[in-house]
Amino acid sequence: MSIVISTVVKADAAIATGAETLGVVHVPTIANPFPGAPDFTVFGLAFDAWWKKLFAAVWALGLIVAAFYLVVGVLAMAKADGNNPRAHQEGKEKATGAGIGFIALAGLGVIIGAILTLAG
């Protein structure tokens, strides 16, 4: 096991050294979750970075709110006792709606990517 790890470490160091001598810098990136999104670099790189950060912040806030409502719905289901089946039903409806919203927000990259691909 240690032979494999030491080989990987040596290979990584060799790649990094070779890349530095060529002037190549490796920057970790993630794949664009929205393929086909418009290129806003015509308004400047600062605007392009700004709208991406704003969109990511709103998206994250939406996920947090949806997760909160999902927890509230599940707690309403758990709080209902056997004497009040309607309270359990209302909690189930809240949890189902919040769960669907959370799943839609989590899959927003795929959904918007598909729409942009079909549109264009």
N, C-alpha and C positions, 0 to 999 in steps of 0.2 A: 504494500500500500504506500509506504513512504517513497519507494522508487517512482511510483506514478506521480505523486505529489511533487517530488523534487524535479522530475522531468518537465512537468507542466510549469513550474516556477522558472526553470531555466529557459524553456521555450518562450514564455511570456517576456522574460528579461531580454532575450535575444531579439524578439520582435520589436520591443520598445526601443532598444538600442539602434536597430536597423532603421526604424521609422524616424528616429530623431536625427540620424545622420542624413536622411533624405529630406528633412524638413517637414515631415508629415506629422501632424498632431492628431491623435485619436480622441475624439470627443464623444462621450457616451450619449446616444440619442435614443428616442423611442420612435416607433413608426407613427406616421400621421394617422390619427383615428378617423379623419375625414378626408378620404381620397377624393379629389375633384373639387376641393374647396377653392374659392377664388383667391387669386394672388393679390394681396393688398400692398405689396411692396412699392407700387406706384405712388402711394401716399407717403412713402418714407419707411425706413426700417423701424423707427421709433413707434410709429402708428401700428405697424404690423405686429410688433411685440406687445404693444399695449392692448390691442383688441383680443389677442390670444390669451393674455393674462386675465383680462376682464371676463371673457367667456368661460375660462377654466374656473374662475372664482364663483361665478353664478352657477355653473354646473355643480360644483362641489357643495355650494349652499343648498341647491335643490336636493341633492342626495342626502344631506344632513336632515333637512326638513322632512323628506319622505321617510327616512329611517325613524325619525321621532314619531311620526304619525303611525308607522307600522308598530312600534313598541306600544303606543297608546291603545291601538286596536287589540293587540294581543293581551294587554293587561285588562282591558274591558271584558274580553272573553274569559280570562282567568278569574276575574272578580265576580262574575255572574255565578249565582248558586243554583241549585236544582229547583228552587221555588219560583224562579223567574227566567223561563227559557227565552223570553223576548230580549232580555239584556244580553244573553249570550249571542243571539242572532244579530243584534245591533253591533256588538263587538266584532263578530265575524265579518259583517259587511264593511266595517271600518278597516279591519286588517286586510281584507281582500282588496279593497280599493287602494290602500296605501302600498300593498305589495305589488300590485300591477303598476302603480306609479313609480315605485322604486326600480322595478325591473326595466321599465321603459327608460328611465333616466340612466340606469347603468348601461343599457344597450344603445344609448343615444349615438355613440360613434358609428355603430353598425347601421342604425336606422338612417341617419343623415347621410352616411357614405353611400348607402344603397339609393337613396333618393337623388343625390347628386350624380351618381353614376348613370341612373336611368334618364335623368334630365339632360345629361349632357355631354 
